[in-house]
């Protein structure tokens, strides 16, 4: 896992490569100021850090499927003496590990 400092270096390189960046102020197109570029780097680095730390949560939620589908898996597992739901949950957790 990258540190925030490492992600800031990465964000700086991405912002530098994307220059010039512009903003719209009072219907006028202006290039970012130094402060705007500095803030863009901070925002991008923080976004990358949040994705790294918490991105697994959204990925798991999408992969789990709906509660209805999970309940259906559990019901069929009870009827058929299978472990489909348990296997599915284990696979989702394995595919989307929680950062340590």
C-alpha angles and dihedrals in degrees: 000000000000123000121235088253091055091048090050090055089050091047091049091054091049093049092046090051091050095053132161099053122178139203132198115238120173091339090308123118110226131178115241116270121230089264091051091052091048091051092046089055092049092047094048093047091049091048091051091048092050091049090050094048101038108015091099090067095063092040090054093046091054094045096048092065126212124327088242092056091048092049089049090052090050092049092050090047089055092048096044100032090238134136101223095131094045090048091048093052092047091051093050091051091047093049093047106036122191111246115250 
